[in-house]
Amino acid sequence: MASFLKQLVQGKALIFIIILGLGGSFQIGCNLTLISSPSPFIRRFINSSWTLRYGEDPGEDTLTLIWGAVVAIYAIGGLFGSVSVGCVLNRLGRKKAMIWTNALNIVALAIMMISKVVNSFEMIMLSRFLFGVTSGLGANIHSIYLGECAPKKIRGTVTVTVATFVGIGKLTGQAAGLSEILGREEYWDILLCVPAFFSFIHIVTLPFFPDAPRYLLIEKGELEECKNALQCLWGPGDYKLEIEEMQVELDTLRGQRNKSSLELLRDSRVRWQCFSLITVYTAIQFCGISAISVYTFSIFEEAGIPVDKIRYVTLGIGASEILTSLMCSLVIDRVGRRVLLWAGFGIMAVIMLLLTVTVQLKDYDFWIPYSTVGLVFLFVIFYGGGPAGVNVALSYELFVQSDRSAAFTLIGLLIWGFFAVFGFIFPLLQGALMSYSFLIFSCVCLAESLYIFFLLPETKGKTPLEIADDFRKIRVCGSPTEDNCLETKL
């Protein structure tokens, strides 16, 4: 840990990580949570805007439809942005892509502020769509950019900050939505623009930092620029080992162009990597964290927590997610990715099972609802210290340079597509199964924990080429055997 902190302060890495985080994953975390608080104010605005324009009330069904579109269009924009990430990165590179993404965020901010002046709910929808696009682009570019800047020995510690800034964004959105701050009717338009105000800081400061060293050498062929970038970020040194590792990957990939997502899925050489990526992100989306993030209020209300205390409990959950991701950054490069993922999903499966029981027994004694709160806190802690903290490092390390942008496009499709599906499915599950819906999440976590335990190789301290070789050696029941097959638990 001491050596990591020393590296951070020797160069500009610490400031770079903060600036990149504010323009990247912070945006998605903040946009996810701040829409909840001003919902009654926005619904009233939509009603008055419709009435002023057409001379009659829109009716409850029409109002609900428009409000649903305002919420859902953010996910559609996120899906669109995620699909575009490969094209944007190939054309602009990492630094310019981040700057232009945040410039689009400021355009969305302007549209949102104008919407209230001109009394147009359509402009709210357009602004939310653009915020979704920038969130989908920014989170993926942030992950790739940061991973390509980090030295191999501390890559896990550095990339965990992506999850940390998601947590900071969520907490910022929750705090800004309090009635004591911006959670009042006259400020709803400013509240929805909170993430975009941080884009100004990002755009002004990021030009003073270099592009990603791996991108500069492997894709642009600029050796001297790569070395200068490493020295700028991590302090003086020749970085011979890091540059040699990049040169080996460059020689291996020479003549290969960047793949599309479809080409990546069709490539038999990365079949296990793609399957592992899909299972991990599917499990993350359906492990129950989305239910806790989006429907925390109704979960606590059903558990019997007083309504006036729920918003403060929610702030505590946001703070615990940040602290846990920071703790994960201290251990990820020591214990490895595989152990944290396996333990995280396994314990989350048990917690979801216990949540089912405590919610069912909420009326038996006064302390049971508070045990539900404790279980939710534990779930968020193990989620932040396991899947949330590890997934970015793992996703980056599974693929070589020519495959990485396509892989993150696929990740975006999984995240935003499943988020949209979950948003429709969970209310139906909650209505039909009540707390028994947590059993489904428990089964998902258990299945993913078993997959990781039996099949997923460790990626800590290895180059993408070494990791690719480990995946090629995986053999399961019925597969042809080889003398040098990778040992797994299966």
C-alpha positions in Angstrom: 0.0 0.0 0.0 2.8 2.4 0.9 4.5 1.8 -2.5 1.1 2.4 -4.3 0.6 5.7 -2.5 4.2 6.7 -3.3 3.6 6.0 -7.0 0.4 8.1 -6.9 2.2 11.2 -5.6 5.4 10.8 -7.6 3.5 11.8 -10.8 0.1 13.2 -11.6 -1.7 9.9 -11.3 -3.8 10.8 -8.2 -5.2 14.0 -9.8 -5.7 12.2 -13.1 -7.7 9.4 -11.4 -10.0 12.0 -9.7 -10.5 14.0 -12.9 -11.2 10.9 -15.0 -13.6 9.6 -12.4 -15.6 12.8 -12.3 -16.1 12.7 -16.0 -16.6 8.9 -16.2 -18.3 6.5 -13.9 -19.4 9.3 -11.4 -21.9 10.4 -14.0 -23.7 7.1 -14.2 -23.9 6.7 -10.5 -25.3 10.2 -9.9 -27.8 10.0 -12.7 -29.1 6.6 -11.4 -30.1 8.0 -8.0 -31.0 11.7 -8.4 -34.2 11.0 -10.5 -36.1 9.5 -7.6 -36.3 12.6 -5.3 -37.8 15.1 -7.8 -40.3 12.7 -9.4 -43.4 14.4 -8.0 -42.2 17.8 -9.1 -41.4 16.7 -12.6 -44.8 15.0 -12.9 -46.5 18.3 -11.8 -44.4 20.1 -14.4 -45.5 17.6 -17.2 -49.1 18.1 -16.1 -48.9 21.9 -16.2 -47.0 21.9 -19.5 -49.6 19.6 -21.1 -52.5 21.7 -19.7 -51.0 25.0 -20.9 -50.4 23.6 -24.4 -53.7 21.7 -25.0 -56.1 23.3 -22.6 -56.9 20.2 -20.6 -55.4 17.8 -18.1 -53.4 14.9 -19.7 -55.1 12.3 -17.5 -53.4 9.9 -15.2 -52.6 7.3 -17.9 -51.0 9.8 -20.2 -49.1 11.4 -17.3 -47.8 8.0 -16.2 -46.7 7.1 -19.8 -44.8 10.4 -20.2 -43.1 10.0 -16.8 -42.2 6.4 -17.6 -40.6 7.6 -20.9 -38.6 10.3 -19.0 -37.2 7.6 -16.7 -36.7 4.8 -19.3 -35.1 7.0 -22.1 -32.0 7.4 -19.9 -31.4 3.6 -20.3 -32.1 3.8 -24.0 -29.5 6.6 -24.3 -27.0 4.5 -22.2 -27.5 1.5 -24.5 -26.9 3.8 -27.6 -23.8 5.2 -26.0 -22.4 1.8 -25.1 -22.9 0.5 -28.6 -21.0 3.5 -30.0 -18.0 3.2 -27.7 -15.8 1.2 -30.1 -16.4 3.6 -33.0 -15.7 6.6 -30.8 -12.5 5.2 -29.4 -11.2 4.1 -32.8 -11.8 7.6 -34.2 -10.8 9.8 -31.3 -8.6 7.9 -29.0 -9.1 7.8 -25.2 -8.5 11.4 -24.1 -10.4 13.2 -26.9 -13.3 10.7 -26.5 -13.6 11.6 -22.8 -13.5 15.3 -23.5 -16.1 15.2 -26.3 -18.4 13.0 -24.2 -18.4 15.5 -21.4 -18.9 18.3 -23.9 -22.1 16.5 -24.9 -23.0 16.4 -21.2 -22.9 20.2 -21.1 -25.2 20.3 -24.1 -27.6 18.1 -22.2 -27.4 20.4 -19.2 -28.3 23.4 -21.3 -31.3 21.6 -22.8 -32.6 20.6 -19.3 -32.3 24.2 -18.0 -34.1 25.6 -21.1 -36.9 23.0 -20.8 -38.3 24.7 -17.7 -38.1 28.2 -19.2 -40.0 27.1 -22.4 -42.3 24.8 -20.6 -41.4 21.7 -22.6 -41.4 18.2 -21.2 -40.1 16.9 -24.5 -36.8 18.7 -23.8 -36.5 16.9 -20.5 -36.7 13.6 -22.4 -34.1 14.8 -24.9 -31.8 15.9 -22.1 -32.3 12.6 -20.3 -31.5 10.7 -23.5 -28.2 12.6 -24.0 -27.3 12.1 -20.3 -27.8 8.4 -21.0 -25.6 8.5 -24.0 -22.8 10.2 -22.1 -23.1 7.8 -19.2 -22.9 4.8 -21.5 -19.9 6.2 -23.3 -18.2 7.8 -20.3 -18.2 4.7 -18.0 -16.7 2.4 -20.7 -14.1 4.9 -21.9 -13.2 5.6 -18.3 -12.6 1.9 -17.6 -10.5 1.4 -20.8 -8.5 4.7 -20.4 -7.7 4.0 -16.7 -6.7 0.4 -17.3 -4.4 1.3 -20.2 -2.7 3.9 -18.0 -2.1 1.6 -14.9 1.1 -0.4 -14.5 0.5 -4.2 -14.3 1.4 -4.6 -10.6 -1.2 -2.0 -9.4 -3.8 -2.3 -12.2 -6.4 -3.9 -9.9 -6.0 -1.1 -7.3 -6.3 1.6 -9.9 -9.2 0.2 -11.8 -11.3 -0.3 -8.6 -11.6 3.5 -8.5 -14.1 3.1 -11.4 -16.5 1.4 -8.9 -15.5 3.9 -6.2 -16.7 6.8 -8.4 -19.9 5.0 -9.2 -20.5 4.9 -5.4 -19.6 8.5 -5.0 -21.9 9.5 -7.8 -24.8 7.5 -6.2 -24.2 9.2 -2.8 -24.0 12.6 -4.4 -27.3 12.1 -6.2 -28.9 10.9 -3.0 -27.5 13.8 -0.9 -28.4 16.4 -3.5 -32.0 15.2 -3.6 -32.5 15.9 0.1 -35.1 18.6 0.7 -32.4 20.5 2.7 -30.3 20.8 -0.5 -31.9 20.7 -4.0 -34.8 18.4 -3.3 -37.4 21.2 -3.7 -39.8 22.0 -6.5 -38.1 25.2 -7.6 -34.7 23.4 -8.0 -35.7 20.1 -9.8 -34.1 21.2 -13.1 -30.8 22.1 -11.4 -30.9 18.8 -9.4 -31.1 16.8 -12.7 -28.1 18.6 -14.0 -25.8 18.0 -11.0 -23.5 15.4 -12.7 -23.0 17.7 -15.7 -21.6 20.5 -13.6 -18.6 18.3 -12.9 -18.1 17.9 -16.6 -16.8 21.5 -16.7 -14.0 20.6 -14.3 -13.2 17.5 -16.5 -13.1 19.4 -19.8 -10.9 22.2 -18.4 -8.3 19.9 -16.7 -8.1 16.7 -18.8 -6.2 18.3 -21.7 -3.2 18.8 -19.4 -2.9 15.0 -19.1 -1.5 12.5 -21.7 -3.4 9.9 -23.6 -3.3 6.2 -22.5 0.3 4.8 -22.8 -0.8 1.4 -24.2 -3.0 3.2 -26.8 -0.1 5.5 -27.8 2.4 2.6 -28.3 0.2 -0.4 -29.5 -2.3 1.5 -31.7 -0.4 4.7 -32.6 3.2 3.3 -32.6 4.5 6.3 -30.6 7.2 4.9 -28.3 8.5 8.2 -27.0 5.0 9.6 -26.4 4.2 6.4 -24.5 7.3 6.8 -22.2 6.5 10.4 -21.6 2.9 9.5 -20.7 4.1 6.9 -18.1 6.5 9.4 -16.6 3.9 12.1 -16.4 1.4 9.9 -14.6 3.7 7.8 -12.4 6.9 9.9 -12.0 10.4 9.6 -13.3 11.7 6.2 -14.5 12.5 4.3 -17.7 9.5 1.9 -17.4 11.5 -0.7 -19.3 9.4 -3.7 -18.2 6.1 -2.0 -18.9 7.2 -0.9 -22.4 8.7 -4.4 -23.1 5.3 -6.0 -22.2 3.5 -3.6 -24.6 6.1 -4.4 -27.3 5.4 -8.1 -27.0 1.7 -7.5 -27.4 2.3 -5.1 -30.3 4.4 -7.8 -32.1 1.7 -10.4 -31.5 -1.1 -8.2 -32.8 0.8 -6.7 -35.7 -1.4 -6.5 -38.7 -4.6 -7.1 -36.8 -7.3 -4.5 -36.8 -9.7 -3.8 -33.9 -12.5 -6.3 -33.9 -16.3 -5.6 -33.8 -18.4 -7.1 -31.0 -19.8 -9.6 -33.5 -16.4 -10.7 -34.7 -15.3 -11.0 -31.0 -18.2 -13.4 -30.3 -17.4 -15.4 -33.3 -13.7 -15.8 -32.5 -13.2 -19.3 -31.0 -9.8 -18.2 -29.5 -11.7 -15.9 -27.0 -14.8 -18.0 -26.5 -14.1 -18.7 -22.8 -13.3 -15.0 -22.2 -16.5 -13.9 -23.8 -18.5 -16.6 -21.9 -16.9 -15.5 -18.6 -17.6 -11.9 -19.3 -21.3 -12.6 -20.1 -21.8 -14.7 -17.0 -20.2 -12.2 -14.7 -22.2 -9.2 -16.0 -25.4 -11.2 -16.2 -25.0 -12.2 -12.6 -24.2 -8.6 -11.6 -27.4 -7.3 -13.2 -29.5 -10.1 -11.7 -27.9 -10.5 -8.3 -30.3 -8.1 -6.7 -28.2 -4.9 -6.5 -30.4 -3.1 -9.1 -33.4 -4.0 -7.0 -31.8 -2.5 -3.9 -30.5 0.6 -5.8 -33.8 1.4 -7.6 -36.4 0.1 -5.1 -34.7 0.6 -1.8 -37.6 2.7 -0.6 -40.3 0.1 -1.2 -38.1 -2.7 0.1 -37.6 -0.9 3.4 -41.2 0.2 3.5 -42.3 -3.4 3.2 -39.8 -4.4 5.9 -41.5 -1.9 8.3 -38.9 0.9 8.4 -40.5 4.3 9.2 -40.9 6.3 6.0 -39.2 9.4 7.4 -36.1 7.4 8.2 -35.7 5.6 4.9 -33.8 8.4 3.0 -31.1 8.6 5.7 -30.7 4.8 5.7 -30.3 5.0 2.0 -27.5 7.6 2.4 -25.8 5.1 4.7 -25.9 2.4 2.1 -24.3 4.8 -0.5 -21.5 5.6 2.0 -20.9 1.9 2.7 -20.5 1.1 -1.0 -17.8 3.8 -1.3 -15.9 2.6 1.8 -16.1 -1.0 0.6 -14.7 -0.3 -2.8 -11.8 1.6 -1.2 -11.1 -1.4 1.0 -11.3 -3.6 -2.1 -8.6 -1.5 -3.7 -6.3 -2.3 -0.8 -6.5 -6.1 -1.2 -7.3 -6.8 -4.9 -3.7 -6.9 -6.0 -2.8 -9.2 -3.1 -5.6 -11.8 -2.9 -6.5 -11.6 -6.6 -9.7 -11.2 -8.7 -11.0 -14.7 -8.6 -11.2 -15.0 -4.7 -13.0 -11.7 -4.3 -15.5 -12.6 -7.0 -16.2 -16.1 -5.7 -16.5 -15.0 -2.1 -18.6 -11.9 -3.0 -21.2 -13.9 -5.0 -21.3 -16.7 -2.5 -22.0 -14.5 0.5 -24.5 -12.4 -1.4 -26.4 -15.6 -2.2 -26.7 -16.4 1.6 -27.7 -12.8 2.4 -30.5 -12.8 -0.2 -31.8 -16.0 1.3 -31.8 -14.4 4.8 -33.5 -11.3 3.4 -36.4 -13.4 2.2 -36.8 -14.8 5.7 -36.6 -11.4 7.6 -39.0 -9.6 5.4 -41.5 -12.5 5.8 -41.1 -12.3 9.6 -41.1 -8.5 10.0 -44.2 -8.4 12.2 -42.9 -11.0 14.7 -40.7 -8.6 16.7 -39.6 -5.0 16.6 -35.9 -5.8 15.8 -36.6 -7.9 12.7 -37.0 -4.9 10.3 -33.7 -3.5 11.5 -32.0 -6.8 10.8 -33.3 -6.4 7.2 -31.5 -3.0 7.1 -28.4 -4.7 8.4 -28.6 -7.4 5.7 -29.0 -4.9 3.0 -25.9 -3.1 4.3 -24.0 -6.4 4.3 -25.2 -7.1 0.7 -23.9 -3.8 -0.5 -20.6 -4.2 1.3 -19.9 -7.6 -0.2 -21.2 -6.4 -3.6 -18.8 -3.4 -3.5 -15.9 -5.5 -2.2 -16.5 -8.3 -4.8 -18.3 -8.0 -8.1 -18.4 -4.2 -8.3 -14.8 -3.7 -7.3 -13.4 -6.6 -9.4 -15.4 -6.4 -12.7 -13.5 -3.5 -14.3 -10.1 -5.0 -13.7 -11.2 -8.4 -14.8 -12.9 -7.1 -18.0 -9.8 -5.1 -19.0 -7.4 -8.1 -18.4 -9.5 -10.7 -20.3 -8.8 -9.2 -23.7 -5.8 -7.9 -25.7 -5.7 -4.4 -27.2 -7.4 -5.3 -30.5 -10.3 -6.9 -28.7 -10.8 -4.6 -25.8 -13.1 -1.9 -27.3 -15.4 -4.6 -28.8 -15.5 -6.3 -25.3 -16.5 -3.1 -23.6 -19.2 -2.5 -26.3 -20.5 -5.9 -25.4 -20.3 -5.0 -21.7 -22.4 -1.9 -22.4 -25.0 -4.0 -24.2 -25.2 -6.4 -21.2 -25.4 -3.6 -18.6 -27.9 -1.3 -20.2 -30.0 -4.1 -21.9 -30.4 -6.1 -18.7 -31.0 -2.9 -16.7 -33.9 -2.0 -19.0 -35.2 -5.6 -18.8 -34.9 -5.7 -15.1 -36.7 -2.4 -14.7 -39.8 -4.0 -16.4 -39.5 -7.4 -14.7 -38.8 -6.6 -11.1 -42.0 -4.7 -10.3 -44.0 -7.7 -11.7 -41.8 -10.1 -9.6 -42.3 -8.0 -6.5 -46.0 -7.8 -7.1 -46.4 -11.6 -7.7 -43.8 -13.1 -5.3 -43.2 -10.2 -2.8 -40.0 -11.0 -0.8 -39.7 -14.4 -2.4 -38.3 -12.7 -5.4 -35.1 -12.5 -3.4 -34.8 -16.3 -3.8 -34.2 -15.8 -7.6 -31.4 -13.4 -6.9 -29.9 -15.9 -4.4 -29.9 -18.6 -7.0 -28.2 -16.3 -9.6 -25.4 -15.4 -7.1 -24.9 -19.1 -6.1 -24.7 -20.2 -9.8 -22.1 -17.5 -10.6 -20.1 -18.3 -7.5 -19.9 -22.0 -8.6 -18.8 -21.0 -12.1 -16.0 -18.8 -10.7 -14.8 -21.5 -8.2 -14.7 -24.3 -10.8 -13.6 -22.6 -14.0 -12.4 -19.0 -13.9 -8.6 -18.6 -13.9 -6.8 -16.0 -11.8 -5.7 -12.9 -13.8 -3.7 -11.1 -11.1 -0.2 -10.0 -12.1 -0.5 -11.4 -15.7 -0.4 -9.8 -19.1 -3.5 -10.2 -21.4 -1.4 -12.6 -23.5 -0.7 -14.8 -20.5 -4.3 -14.7 -19.5 -5.5 -15.7 -23.0 -3.1 -18.7 -22.8 -4.7 -19.8 -19.5 -8.2 -19.7 -21.0 -7.1 -21.7 -24.0 -5.9 -24.5 -21.6 -9.3 -24.8 -19.8 -10.8 -28.3 -20.2 -14.2 -29.4 -19.0 -15.9 -32.8 -19.1 -16.0 -34.1 -22.6 -13.3 -31.8 -23.9 -10.2 -33.1 -25.7 -7.4 -33.5 -23.1 -3.9 -32.0 -23.4 -0.8 -32.5 -21.3 -0.6 -28.8 -20.4 -4.3 -28.2 -19.6 -5.1 -25.7 -16.9 -5.9 -27.1 -13.5 -9.4 -26.2 -12.5 -11.7 -27.3 -9.7 -14.0 -29.1 -12.1 
